[in-house]
Amino acid sequence: MKIYAVGGAVRDRLLGREVADQDYVVVGATPEQMEQLGYRPVGKDFPVFLHPQTHEEYALARTERKTARGYKGFDVYAAPEVTLEQDLARRDLTINAIARDEKGNIIDPFHGVADLKAGILRHVSPAFVEDPVRVLRVARFAARFGFTVAPETLELMREMVRNGEVDHLVAERAWLEISRGLMEATPSRMFLTLRECGALARILPEVDALFGVPQPPEHHPEVDTGVHIMLALDYAAANKFPLPVRFAALTHDLGKGVTPKALWPKHHGHEHKSVELVGRLCQRLRAPNECRDLAVLVARYHGDAHRAEELRPATILKLLSATDVYRKPERFEEFVHACACDFHGRTGNERRPYPAADILRRAAAAARAVDAGAIALGVGDPGRISAAIEAARLKAVTEALAAARQR
């Protein structure tokens, strides 16, 4: 029995990056032998075991044979005679098909080290086309490392789009990869890579539809809506905003993709269309509620947020209520961050101040400072409590904004 470190940990160590999780492949062993050594079986689809002390994953070397469409359509064979090279050959990219033995020696049958040095994402074998998740993974690695996709690998990805393999992605797996890609250093590269191979139109057609759609140049010097979305998304990443903010930055302008060409470059009423499209997208991908809820808020109210300097206090108060700032102040803050991504994600706006954010925060602080409990106790008629609280909040917001504008 021989044990090898494999996968991302070997790759990241060679790149000098921090290693999070360590995986191992075991050659020449049976499940019974692993259990006798104290390893705990946890694999459902193939033999995977947890180390008795470290709890790291140890998988028996295996091969895979395609039997049906989708990422689950595989027949797995794990046996002592399966070699290390056979196990590495089933992996997606050469940079992920590198192993290290117990003495620290590198085993690299598919020249992954050379591709790491060259910054290339290259498939290991023609079997790459058998798993549609690999299209998303390649795009995600492009966002993480800034690597270039090898032309022959990009062509295989296009073939997976043409033959319909990408259409068999399971929603949960698609969302998992998309959400991971959104959290990478340069998430725009994921979506641009998907667009280059044609997969974006199949996986996220609402986002793909934004490319080539013009916007008023006086507000958007970058003009193209798709380019603007990518700039907003990378601004979110540069500021290390959480996943819901990044997802909202990606989806806030979806309505512009369905504006009739005769109306370009204007997009009147796109906010309401965006809300509808965000809902459909989230339902299809089964996105988490916190991502959906923030994305809907930003899609609907980002235009109002940008006009905070000119809005009436009552309108700002309605916006604050829509974000549920009283019960969920953290979501309000994420809303402001997402609107800032929209503002800064425009050519020339990258370092400009965003005064609307300060106005909204001042108004929120004033509204939240109102003691609703005390007002409720002081109102004799229970039916008037809500109106009394709202009036007090409006007064507080009005005074806070008036004081801010005098400065």
C-alpha positions in Angstrom: 0.0 0.0 0.0 1.3 3.5 -1.0 -0.1 6.8 -0.1 0.2 10.0 -2.2 -0.9 13.6 -1.6 -2.9 14.7 -4.6 -5.0 17.5 -6.1 -5.3 21.1 -5.0 -3.0 20.9 -2.0 0.0 19.8 -4.2 -0.8 22.4 -6.8 -1.1 25.2 -4.3 2.0 24.3 -2.5 3.9 24.4 -5.8 2.4 27.8 -6.4 3.5 29.0 -3.0 -0.1 29.5 -2.0 -1.7 28.7 1.4 -3.0 25.1 1.5 -6.4 24.7 3.0 -7.4 21.0 2.6 -5.1 18.0 2.0 -6.4 15.0 0.1 -4.7 11.7 -0.4 -5.0 8.7 -2.8 -4.2 5.2 -1.6 -2.8 2.7 -4.1 -2.8 -1.0 -3.5 -5.3 -1.2 -0.7 -8.8 -2.6 -0.2 -11.6 -1.1 1.8 -11.2 -3.9 4.4 -7.6 -3.1 4.8 -8.3 0.6 5.4 -10.9 -0.2 8.0 -8.5 -2.6 9.8 -6.0 0.3 10.0 -8.7 2.5 11.7 -9.8 4.6 8.8 -13.5 5.5 8.8 -15.5 5.0 5.5 -17.5 8.0 4.4 -17.7 7.7 0.6 -21.1 7.1 -1.0 -20.2 6.8 -4.6 -16.6 5.5 -4.2 -14.3 4.4 -1.4 -13.3 7.4 0.7 -12.0 7.2 4.3 -11.2 9.6 7.1 -7.8 9.3 8.9 -8.4 8.2 12.5 -6.3 11.1 13.9 -6.2 13.9 11.3 -9.7 13.2 9.8 -8.2 14.1 6.4 -9.7 12.3 3.3 -8.0 9.2 1.9 -9.5 7.8 -1.3 -8.7 4.5 -2.9 -7.2 4.9 -6.4 -10.0 4.5 -9.0 -10.9 4.8 -12.6 -14.2 6.2 -14.0 -16.2 5.2 -17.1 -18.9 7.4 -18.6 -22.3 5.7 -18.6 -24.8 8.6 -18.8 -25.0 12.3 -19.2 -24.3 14.6 -16.3 -21.7 14.6 -13.6 -23.2 11.5 -11.9 -23.2 9.4 -15.0 -20.1 7.4 -14.2 -19.2 3.9 -13.3 -16.5 3.9 -10.7 -13.9 1.1 -10.3 -11.6 1.0 -7.3 -9.3 -1.9 -6.7 -5.7 -2.5 -5.5 -4.5 -2.9 -9.1 -5.5 0.6 -10.1 -2.3 2.6 -10.5 -1.5 6.2 -9.4 -1.2 7.3 -13.1 -4.6 5.8 -13.9 -6.1 7.7 -10.9 -4.5 10.9 -12.0 -5.6 10.4 -15.6 -9.3 10.8 -14.6 -8.8 14.3 -13.3 -9.8 17.4 -15.1 -6.7 19.6 -15.5 -3.0 18.8 -15.7 -2.4 21.2 -12.8 -4.7 19.1 -10.6 -3.1 15.8 -11.7 0.1 16.1 -9.8 1.0 13.9 -6.8 3.6 13.9 -4.1 4.9 10.8 -2.3 5.7 10.4 1.3 9.3 11.5 0.7 8.3 14.7 -1.0 9.0 13.5 -4.6 6.7 15.0 -7.3 4.9 12.6 -9.6 3.8 14.5 -12.7 2.8 12.2 -15.6 0.8 14.9 -17.5 3.3 17.8 -17.2 1.1 19.8 -14.8 4.2 21.5 -13.3 5.1 23.0 -16.6 1.6 24.3 -17.1 1.7 25.8 -13.6 4.8 27.7 -14.5 3.3 28.8 -17.9 0.0 29.8 -16.4 -2.1 27.4 -18.6 -5.3 25.5 -17.8 -5.1 22.3 -19.9 -7.2 19.2 -19.8 -5.6 15.9 -18.9 -7.4 13.7 -21.5 -10.3 13.6 -24.0 -12.4 12.3 -21.1 -12.6 15.9 -19.9 -15.8 16.3 -22.0 -17.6 13.7 -19.9 -18.3 15.9 -16.9 -20.1 19.2 -17.5 -19.0 20.6 -14.1 -15.5 20.8 -15.6 -16.6 23.8 -17.7 -17.4 25.7 -14.6 -14.3 24.6 -12.8 -12.0 25.7 -15.6 -13.7 29.1 -15.6 -13.4 29.3 -11.8 -9.7 28.5 -11.9 -9.2 31.2 -14.5 -10.7 33.6 -12.0 -8.6 32.3 -9.2 -5.2 32.1 -10.8 -5.5 34.4 -13.8 -4.3 31.5 -16.0 -5.1 31.2 -19.7 -7.2 28.3 -21.0 -5.3 26.2 -23.6 -6.9 26.6 -27.0 -7.5 22.8 -27.3 -9.2 22.8 -23.9 -11.4 25.8 -24.8 -12.5 23.9 -27.9 -13.5 20.9 -25.8 -15.6 23.2 -23.6 -17.3 24.6 -26.8 -18.0 21.1 -27.9 -19.7 20.4 -24.5 -21.9 23.4 -25.2 -22.7 22.3 -28.7 -23.5 18.7 -27.8 -25.7 19.6 -24.9 -23.6 18.2 -22.1 -23.6 21.5 -20.3 -27.4 21.5 -20.3 -27.2 18.5 -17.9 -25.6 20.5 -15.0 -27.4 19.9 -11.8 -28.6 23.2 -10.2 -26.9 22.6 -6.9 -23.5 21.8 -8.5 -23.8 24.8 -10.9 -24.6 27.1 -7.9 -21.7 25.7 -5.9 -19.2 26.5 -8.7 -20.7 29.9 -9.5 -20.7 30.9 -5.8 -17.1 29.8 -5.5 -16.2 31.7 -8.7 -17.8 34.8 -7.3 -15.5 34.6 -4.3 -12.3 34.4 -6.3 -9.8 37.3 -6.7 -11.0 38.3 -10.2 -14.5 36.8 -10.6 -15.1 38.5 -14.0 -12.6 36.1 -15.5 -15.0 33.2 -14.7 -17.9 34.7 -16.6 -15.8 35.9 -19.5 -14.3 32.4 -19.8 -17.8 30.9 -19.8 -18.9 33.4 -22.4 -15.9 32.7 -24.6 -16.8 29.0 -24.8 -20.6 29.7 -25.2 -21.5 28.2 -21.8 -22.7 31.5 -20.2 -25.7 31.7 -22.6 -26.7 28.2 -21.4 -26.0 28.5 -17.7 -26.7 32.2 -17.0 -28.5 33.5 -20.1 -29.7 36.6 -18.2 -26.1 37.7 -17.7 -25.0 36.7 -21.2 -27.8 38.9 -22.6 -26.2 42.0 -21.1 -23.1 42.0 -23.3 -23.5 44.2 -26.3 -26.4 46.2 -24.7 -25.5 49.9 -24.7 -26.1 52.4 -21.9 -26.2 56.2 -21.8 -22.6 57.2 -22.1 -23.1 60.2 -19.8 -23.6 57.8 -17.0 -21.7 54.8 -18.2 -18.5 55.7 -20.1 -17.8 52.0 -20.5 -21.2 51.9 -22.4 -21.5 48.1 -22.7 -23.8 46.7 -19.9 -21.9 43.4 -19.7 -18.6 45.2 -19.3 -20.1 47.4 -16.5 -21.3 44.3 -14.6 -17.8 42.8 -14.8 -16.3 46.0 -13.5 -18.8 46.1 -10.6 -18.1 42.5 -9.8 -14.4 43.0 -9.6 -14.8 46.1 -7.5 -16.8 43.9 -5.0 -14.0 41.3 -5.0 -11.2 43.9 -4.6 -13.1 45.2 -1.5 -13.5 41.6 -0.2 -17.3 41.9 0.0 -19.2 38.8 1.0 -21.0 36.5 -1.4 -24.5 38.2 -1.3 -23.0 41.5 -2.3 -21.0 40.0 -5.2 -24.1 38.1 -6.4 -26.2 41.4 -6.2 -23.4 43.2 -8.2 -23.7 40.5 -10.9 -27.4 40.6 -11.2 -28.5 44.2 -10.4 -29.0 45.2 -14.1 -30.5 42.0 -15.6 -33.5 44.0 -16.8 -31.4 45.9 -19.3 -30.9 42.7 -21.2 -34.6 42.6 -22.2 -34.9 46.3 -23.2 -36.1 46.5 -26.8 -33.4 47.7 -29.1 -35.5 50.6 -30.3 -35.2 52.1 -26.9 -31.4 51.8 -26.5 -29.4 53.3 -24.9 -32.2 54.2 -22.4 -33.5 51.5 -20.0 -36.5 53.1 -18.3 -38.2 50.7 -15.8 -35.4 48.1 -16.0 -35.4 47.8 -12.2 -38.8 46.0 -12.1 -37.7 43.8 -15.0 -34.5 43.0 -13.1 -36.4 41.9 -10.0 -38.4 39.4 -12.1 -35.3 38.0 -13.8 -33.4 37.8 -10.5 -36.2 35.7 -9.1 -36.2 33.3 -12.0 -32.5 32.9 -12.0 -32.4 32.2 -8.2 -35.2 29.7 -8.5 -33.5 27.9 -11.3 -30.1 27.8 -9.5 -31.6 27.3 -6.1 -29.6 30.2 -4.8 -29.6 30.7 -1.0 -32.3 33.0 0.4 -29.7 35.6 1.6 -28.3 36.0 -1.9 -31.7 36.1 -3.5 -33.1 38.7 -1.0 -30.3 41.1 -1.3 -30.1 40.7 -5.1 -33.8 41.6 -5.4 -33.4 44.6 -3.2 -30.4 45.9 -5.1 -32.1 45.3 -8.5 -35.2 47.2 -7.4 -33.7 50.1 -5.4 -30.1 50.8 -6.7 -31.4 53.7 -8.8 -33.1 55.3 -5.8 -29.9 54.8 -3.7 -27.8 56.7 -6.3 -30.3 59.6 -6.1 -30.2 59.8 -2.3 -29.0 63.4 -2.4 -32.2 64.5 -4.2 -34.8 62.1 -2.7 -37.4 63.3 -0.2 -36.9 62.0 3.4 -40.1 60.1 3.1 -38.8 58.3 0.0 -35.5 57.4 1.8 -37.5 56.1 4.8 -39.4 53.8 2.4 -36.1 52.5 1.0 -34.9 51.9 4.5 -38.0 49.9 5.4 -37.6 47.9 2.2 -34.2 46.8 3.3 -35.6 45.9 6.8 -32.9 48.1 8.4 -34.5 47.9 11.8 -34.3 44.1 12.1 -31.4 43.4 9.7 -28.9 46.3 9.8 -26.3 44.0 8.3 -28.3 43.5 5.2 -28.8 47.3 4.8 -25.0 47.6 4.9 -24.7 44.9 2.3 -27.2 46.8 0.2 -25.1 50.0 0.4 -22.0 48.0 -0.5 -23.7 46.5 -3.6 -24.9 50.0 -4.7 -21.4 51.3 -4.3 -20.2 48.4 -6.6 -22.6 49.6 -9.2 -21.4 53.2 -8.9 -17.7 52.4 -8.8 -18.0 49.8 -11.6 -18.0 52.5 -14.2 -15.0 53.8 -16.2 -13.7 56.8 -14.3 -15.7 56.2 -11.2 -13.3 53.7 -9.6 -11.9 56.2 -7.0 -14.6 58.8 -7.0 -16.4 59.4 -3.7 -19.9 57.9 -3.4 -21.8 60.5 -1.3 -25.1 58.5 -1.5 -23.6 55.9 0.8 -23.0 58.5 3.6 -26.5 59.9 3.2 -28.2 56.5 3.4 -26.1 55.6 6.5 -27.0 58.8 8.2 -30.7 58.3 7.5 -30.5 54.7 8.7 -28.8 55.7 12.0 -31.4 58.3 12.6 -34.3 56.0 11.9 -32.9 53.2 14.0 -32.3 55.6 16.9 -36.0 56.2 17.4 -37.2 54.3 20.4 -40.2 52.4 19.0 -41.0 50.8 22.3 -41.2 54.0 24.2 -43.5 55.5 21.5 -45.7 52.4 21.7 -46.1 52.8 25.4 -47.0 56.5 25.1 -49.8 56.0 22.5 -53.2 55.2 24.0 -54.7 53.8 20.8 -53.0 50.6 19.6 -54.2 51.3 16.1 -52.1 54.5 16.0 -48.8 53.0 17.2 -47.4 52.1 13.8 -48.2 55.6 12.4 -46.7 57.3 15.4 -43.5 55.3 15.1 -43.3 56.1 11.4 -43.8 59.8 12.0 -41.1 59.8 14.6 -38.7 58.1 12.2 -39.6 60.5 9.4 -38.9 63.5 11.7 -35.5 62.0 12.7 -34.5 61.3 9.1 -35.6 64.7 8.0 -33.5 66.4 10.7 -30.5 64.2 10.1 -30.5 64.9 6.3 -31.1 68.6 6.8 -28.1 68.8 9.2 -25.9 66.8 6.7 -26.8 69.1 3.8 -25.9 72.2 5.9 -22.3 71.0 6.3 
